[in-house]
Structure formats: structure tokens, C-alpha cells
């Protein structure tokens, strides 16, 4: 999994409380680091060309500390972003590198990142020929044995025809799971998704090996809280069988036909599958 998450040198921070640097649009390709006692966050700007731009949110984490994926697993708090105060921005889509699974200290597992990660941003400008400034209000949690909430604000003008952050943003894009379909002729793919009774879902994965391969599942809306799939014996060579129960379905919602998102992660690649539950 370490190959999927960009590694940067961890920075030790002396401050124990969030330092709120006055936000300001810099004529640079990255905003100043907004630091707290255990992490730091900033914005990155890609090259300015056309109405769709690439940016990023970069996190640095102190050794031993972690932050969370969009679906945090058995415990945790996913990051939240507000870009509504930006100038000349029509829409922002956050892209998520494949996460790492780690013990949550309570007998379960959480999904997220450690050391450092860049979340790519796909930004649509209202007018391609006008100045654009991205303003982000960022809420996230950093956890070691305890979790600490962090709120930060960052601001960055997109001005460069050739950004110095293009290579870092391109590397971050490579860590985002690629779209795939069940049964694709890849060495690593989901072969089949089926029900076993009313509660169990079985997912068969074709894999060249078993080391470092994980499967995660998300429901169609954030109020679904499906468990992390666990391994079962498939009895079939070359097939890893994952299973999970339909727990965490919102009250009153029937899961039949629900649009689930599966993220299949190996040490050197990751894929994302959209599947309607049988």
C-alpha cells in the first residue's frame, strides 16, 4: 500500500494549537502551510490553461499520526471541504488516493493516510480568461491514540502558465483508483458480486497474489456505513473472496439494487467499481 500514497518527509511541529496564518492569495503555486501541533495543510495550483484546472490539497502528518479517507472505516471522521467563497470557480471535485487500512485502537480498522498525501482537485472555472482564486475551509481530524479536530483556511490564486507543482499533482493523480468494470480482463479485478441470503454480500476478486490486497465498499449516500469486507476461503485458485454484512444501511432503506462503490487496492495499483447490489 505504501507505493500508492506519496511519501514526504514528516515535519515535527512545535506548536500545540492551530496557528491561523492570515489567508491571502499568493502569486505562487502553493499557499502557506497552515499548521497545528500534529499536521499541516496547504493548497497547490496546477498550470492555468483552459476552463478545467488541476489543483490539490496537501497534508503533512507528524510520525505516528493519521488522517482519514472519504469513508473512514470502523471509526474516524472524513475530511470536509468548503470552496464556496472562491472567486471565478464553478465547481470543485475532490479526488481521493487509495487509502491505507490501519488498526483503530478499538478492535476495528480505519481507512486513511499517514506521513503525507495530496488530494487532487478538479476545478472548473466560470470564465477561463478571468482571474481565479481558490478559497478552502478545511475540516479534518488527526489521530494517534486520540483524535484531534483541525479547522484550517487556505487561499491560492491560479496564475501560472507552467506550474512548479505539476509533477506533484500528476504523481498524486496516479494514486487515485482507476475506473473499472466487473469482469474486466485485468490481472486484478472483481470477478463477481452476489448475495448470500438477505444479509451477506460476497465479492470474488481475481488476483495474481494475496499480499497487500484489500477491498472497501461504500453506499450510495454518506449516511450508509457499510463494514469493511473481510476475507473468506473461496476454494478457487486465484480467487480471493471478500464478504460483508449489510449492516449500516439507513433506517427504512431497502438495499436491493443500491448503487455501491467498491475500491480494490493492491500495493502497486487500485481500481474503483460501481455496482448495483443484486
Long-range contacts (C-beta under 8 A, 24 or more apart in sequence): 1-98, 1-100, 1-101, 1-212, 1-214, 1-265, 1-267, 2-100, 2-267, 3-267, 3-268, 4-97, 4-98, 4-100, 4-175, 4-265, 4-267, 4-268, 4-269, 4-270, 5-97, 5-98, 5-99, 5-100, 5-113, 5-114, 5-115, 5-116, 5-117, 5-175, 6-97, 6-116, 6-117, 6-118, 6-168, 6-171, 6-172, 6-175, 7-115, 7-116, 8-60, 8-115, 8-116, 9-116, 10-60, 10-61, 10-62, 10-63, 10-115, 10-116, 11-40, 11-60, 11-62, 12-62, 13-37, 13-38, 13-39, 13-40, 13-62, 18-150, 18-151, 18-152, 20-152, 20-153, 23-135, 23-153, 23-154, 23-155, 24-155, 25-133, 25-155, 25-156, 25-157, 26-156, 26-157, 27-157, 27-159, 28-156, 29-160, 29-163, 29-164, 29-165, 30-58, 30-156, 30-165, 31-154, 31-155, 31-156, 32-154, 33-60, 34-138, 34-152, 34-153, 34-154, 36-142, 36-148, 36-150, 36-152, 37-62, 37-148, 38-62, 38-65, 38-142, 38-144, 38-148, 39-65, 39-67, 39-140, 39-142, 39-150, 41-138, 41-140, 41-150, 41-152, 41-154, 42-154, 43-134, 43-136, 43-154, 43-155, 43-156, 44-118, 44-156, 44-165, 44-168, 44-169, 45-134, 45-156, 45-157, 45-158, 45-159, 45-160, 45-163, 45-165, 46-158, 46-163, 46-165, 46-166, 46-169, 47-160, 47-161, 47-162, 47-163, 47-166, 48-132, 48-158, 48-159, 48-160, 48-161, 48-163, 49-161, 50-128, 51-124, 51-125, 51-127, 51-128, 52-122, 52-123, 52-124, 52-125, 53-122, 53-123, 53-124, 53-125, 53-132, 53-158, 54-120, 54-121, 54-122, 54-123, 54-166, 54-169, 54-173, 55-120, 55-121, 55-123, 55-134, 55-156, 55-158, 55-169, 56-118, 56-119, 56-120, 56-121, 56-165, 56-168, 56-169, 56-172, 57-81, 57-94, 57-118, 57-119, 57-121, 57-136, 57-138, 58-116, 58-117, 58-118, 58-168, 59-113, 59-116, 59-117, 59-118, 59-119, 59-140, 60-115, 60-116, 61-113, 61-114, 61-115, 61-116, 61-142, 62-142, 63-115, 64-114, 64-144, 65-114, 65-142, 65-143, 65-144, 66-102, 66-110, 66-112, 66-113, 66-114, 66-142, 66-143, 66-144, 67-112, 67-113, 67-114, 67-117, 67-140, 67-141, 67-142, 67-143, 68-110, 68-111, 68-112, 68-113, 68-140, 68-141, 68-143, 69-96, 69-99, 69-111, 69-112, 69-113, 70-94, 70-96, 70-218, 71-111, 71-216, 71-218, 72-110, 72-111, 72-112, 73-101, 73-104, 73-108, 73-109, 73-110, 73-111, 73-112, 73-216, 73-228, 74-104, 74-106, 74-108, 74-109, 74-110, 74-227, 74-228, 75-104, 75-106, 75-108, 75-110, 76-104, 76-110, 76-111, 76-112, 76-141, 76-143, 76-147, 77-140, 77-141, 77-147, 77-149, 79-119, 79-138, 79-139, 79-140, 79-141, 80-138, 80-139, 80-140, 81-136, 81-137, 81-138, 81-139, 82-136, 82-137, 83-134, 83-135, 83-136, 85-135, 85-137, 86-132, 86-133, 86-134, 86-135, 86-136, 87-131, 87-132, 87-133, 87-135, 88-125, 88-126, 88-127, 88-130, 88-131, 88-132, 88-133, 89-123, 89-124, 89-125, 89-126, 89-132, 89-133, 89-134, 90-124, 90-125, 90-126, 91-123, 91-124, 92-121, 92-122, 92-123, 92-124, 92-134, 93-121, 93-122, 93-123, 94-119, 94-120, 94-121, 95-119, 95-120, 95-121, 95-122, 95-173, 95-176, 96-176, 96-177, 97-172, 97-175, 97-176, 98-175, 98-176, 98-177, 98-263, 98-265, 98-270, 99-216, 99-263, 99-265, 101-214, 101-228, 105-145, 108-228, 109-228, 110-143, 111-216, 111-228, 117-172, 118-168, 118-169, 118-171, 118-172, 119-172, 120-169, 120-172, 120-173, 120-176, 123-158, 131-157, 131-159, 132-157, 132-158, 133-157, 133-158, 134-158, 175-270, 176-270, 177-263, 177-264, 177-265, 177-270, 177-271, 177-272, 178-269, 178-270, 178-271, 178-272, 179-271, 179-272, 180-264, 180-271, 180-272, 180-273, 181-273, 182-273, 182-275, 184-271, 186-271, 188-213, 188-264, 188-266, 188-269, 188-271, 189-264, 189-271, 190-262, 190-264, 190-271, 190-273, 190-275, 191-239, 193-260, 193-262, 193-275, 193-277, 193-278, 194-278, 195-277, 195-278, 196-243, 198-246, 199-245, 199-246, 199-247, 200-243, 200-244, 200-245, 200-246, 201-229, 201-243, 201-244, 201-245, 201-246, 201-277, 202-232, 202-241, 202-242, 202-243, 203-229, 203-241, 203-242, 203-243, 203-262, 204-234, 204-236, 204-239, 204-240, 204-241, 204-242, 205-239, 205-240, 205-241, 205-242, 205-264, 206-238, 206-239, 207-238, 207-239, 207-240, 207-266, 208-238, 210-240, 211-267, 212-266, 212-267, 213-240, 213-264, 213-265, 213-266, 214-264, 214-265, 215-242, 215-262, 215-263, 215-264, 215-265, 216-262, 216-263, 216-265, 217-244, 217-260, 217-261, 217-262, 217-263, 218-260, 218-261, 218-263, 219-248, 219-249, 219-258, 219-260, 220-258, 220-259, 220-260, 221-250, 223-250, 224-248, 224-249, 224-250, 226-260
